[in-house]
């Protein structure tokens, strides 16, 4: 089963879900707005990808919290991801032990079709 982490109204998440629907791939959505992601899950992801990929410095949440001014190191960035799931770059997709961050149709085609 494909597990998609994100929020329903995010454009990148919408593209990913559309890709899965168009290709008849079953998925489950974990919505950051209605469910809290455990810090352990973030730690698992960071074993498969780096913090620069996972931490979204382009998000509205990042700007609103004025995190750029804090000059966060990687440990602090991970702590912020635990406190504020909306700082996670979306979507995060888990499938067969793999992890994809963000939507890239070419990568999705290679991984799922």
C-alpha beads as a LAMMPS data file, in Angstrom:
LAMMPS data file: protein, C-alpha beads

113 atoms
112 bonds

1 atom types
1 bond types

-500.0 500.0 xlo xhi
-500.0 500.0 ylo yhi
-500.0 500.0 zlo zhi

Masses

1 110.0

Atoms # bond

1 1 1 0.000 0.000 0.000
2 1 1 1.222 3.470 -0.895
3 1 1 1.153 5.825 2.082
4 1 1 0.989 9.539 1.251
5 1 1 1.763 12.149 3.929
6 1 1 0.673 15.746 3.405
7 1 1 -2.391 17.981 3.388
8 1 1 -5.361 17.704 1.046
9 1 1 -5.229 21.285 -0.234
10 1 1 -1.489 21.249 -1.121
11 1 1 -0.941 21.445 -4.903
12 1 1 1.889 18.896 -4.861
13 1 1 -0.184 16.459 -2.817
14 1 1 -3.109 16.932 -5.223
15 1 1 -0.802 16.092 -8.160
16 1 1 0.461 12.961 -6.413
17 1 1 -3.052 11.767 -5.547
18 1 1 -4.206 12.432 -9.113
19 1 1 -1.248 10.416 -10.411
20 1 1 -2.197 7.467 -8.177
21 1 1 -5.890 7.678 -9.139
22 1 1 -5.139 7.945 -12.873
23 1 1 -2.914 4.869 -12.651
24 1 1 -5.319 2.837 -10.476
25 1 1 -2.875 2.683 -7.579
26 1 1 -4.336 2.268 -4.094
27 1 1 -3.068 4.751 -1.526
28 1 1 -3.770 5.980 1.969
29 1 1 -3.514 9.680 2.891
30 1 1 -2.132 10.768 6.242
31 1 1 -3.315 14.377 6.634
32 1 1 -1.058 16.601 8.752
33 1 1 -4.007 18.879 9.533
34 1 1 -6.117 16.146 11.150
35 1 1 -3.423 13.776 12.448
36 1 1 -0.214 14.401 14.358
37 1 1 2.868 12.735 12.947
38 1 1 5.041 11.037 15.597
39 1 1 8.660 12.248 15.851
40 1 1 9.763 8.629 15.414
41 1 1 8.380 8.672 11.852
42 1 1 10.438 11.779 11.027
43 1 1 13.543 10.053 12.447
44 1 1 12.826 7.015 10.214
45 1 1 12.520 9.272 7.162
46 1 1 15.821 10.966 7.986
47 1 1 17.510 7.559 7.755
48 1 1 16.405 7.478 4.078
49 1 1 16.756 11.149 3.089
50 1 1 18.518 14.258 4.362
51 1 1 17.054 17.134 6.341
52 1 1 17.505 19.565 3.412
53 1 1 15.116 17.437 1.338
54 1 1 12.546 17.026 4.111
55 1 1 12.557 20.523 5.659
56 1 1 10.532 22.945 3.543
57 1 1 12.138 26.381 3.705
58 1 1 9.725 27.658 1.038
59 1 1 6.554 27.065 3.052
60 1 1 4.242 29.732 4.405
61 1 1 4.670 28.184 7.853
62 1 1 8.449 28.648 7.640
63 1 1 8.026 32.313 6.751
64 1 1 5.293 32.952 9.337
65 1 1 7.398 31.441 12.126
66 1 1 10.387 33.545 10.961
67 1 1 12.632 30.478 11.166
68 1 1 15.166 31.843 8.689
69 1 1 16.182 34.396 11.307
70 1 1 16.987 31.589 13.780
71 1 1 19.638 30.062 11.476
72 1 1 18.638 26.524 12.488
73 1 1 21.118 23.666 12.437
74 1 1 20.005 20.179 11.354
75 1 1 19.131 19.035 14.882
76 1 1 16.984 22.132 15.440
77 1 1 15.321 21.653 12.036
78 1 1 14.380 18.089 13.026
79 1 1 12.933 19.367 16.316
80 1 1 10.847 21.907 14.389
81 1 1 9.559 19.189 12.039
82 1 1 8.305 17.317 15.107
83 1 1 6.625 20.414 16.547
84 1 1 5.205 21.708 13.266
85 1 1 4.404 19.041 10.677
86 1 1 3.496 21.685 8.084
87 1 1 7.242 22.365 7.723
88 1 1 7.642 18.962 6.055
89 1 1 8.042 19.142 2.286
90 1 1 5.003 17.523 0.709
91 1 1 4.052 14.972 -0.223
92 1 1 6.126 12.332 1.503
93 1 1 5.359 8.933 -0.025
94 1 1 6.280 5.575 1.496
95 1 1 6.143 2.490 -0.707
96 1 1 7.950 -0.854 -0.466
97 1 1 10.571 0.563 1.897
98 1 1 11.251 3.523 -0.408
99 1 1 10.698 7.179 0.374
100 1 1 9.837 9.898 -2.146
101 1 1 9.674 13.543 -1.082
102 1 1 7.867 16.100 -3.234
103 1 1 6.059 15.395 -6.488
104 1 1 8.030 14.585 -9.620
105 1 1 6.026 12.744 -12.280
106 1 1 9.121 11.157 -13.809
107 1 1 10.223 9.738 -10.435
108 1 1 6.691 8.529 -9.716
109 1 1 6.457 6.798 -13.098
110 1 1 9.808 5.092 -12.485
111 1 1 8.835 4.016 -8.943
112 1 1 5.195 2.994 -9.380
113 1 1 4.621 1.931 -12.996

Bonds

1 1 1 2
2 1 2 3
3 1 3 4
4 1 4 5
5 1 5 6
6 1 6 7
7 1 7 8
8 1 8 9
9 1 9 10
10 1 10 11
11 1 11 12
12 1 12 13
13 1 13 14
14 1 14 15
15 1 15 16
16 1 16 17
17 1 17 18
18 1 18 19
19 1 19 20
20 1 20 21
21 1 21 22
22 1 22 23
23 1 23 24
24 1 24 25
25 1 25 26
26 1 26 27
27 1 27 28
28 1 28 29
29 1 29 30
30 1 30 31
31 1 31 32
32 1 32 33
33 1 33 34
34 1 34 35
35 1 35 36
36 1 36 37
37 1 37 38
38 1 38 39
39 1 39 40
40 1 40 41
41 1 41 42
42 1 42 43
43 1 43 44
44 1 44 45
45 1 45 46
46 1 46 47
47 1 47 48
48 1 48 49
49 1 49 50
50 1 50 51
51 1 51 52
52 1 52 53
53 1 53 54
54 1 54 55
55 1 55 56
56 1 56 57
57 1 57 58
58 1 58 59
59 1 59 60
60 1 60 61
61 1 61 62
62 1 62 63
63 1 63 64
64 1 64 65
65 1 65 66
66 1 66 67
67 1 67 68
68 1 68 69
69 1 69 70
70 1 70 71
71 1 71 72
72 1 72 73
73 1 73 74
74 1 74 75
75 1 75 76
76 1 76 77
77 1 77 78
78 1 78 79
79 1 79 80
80 1 80 81
81 1 81 82
82 1 82 83
83 1 83 84
84 1 84 85
85 1 85 86
86 1 86 87
87 1 87 88
88 1 88 89
89 1 89 90
90 1 90 91
91 1 91 92
92 1 92 93
93 1 93 94
94 1 94 95
95 1 95 96
96 1 96 97
97 1 97 98
98 1 98 99
99 1 99 100
100 1 100 101
101 1 101 102
102 1 102 103
103 1 103 104
104 1 104 105
105 1 105 106
106 1 106 107
107 1 107 108
108 1 108 109
109 1 109 110
110 1 110 111
111 1 111 112
112 1 112 113
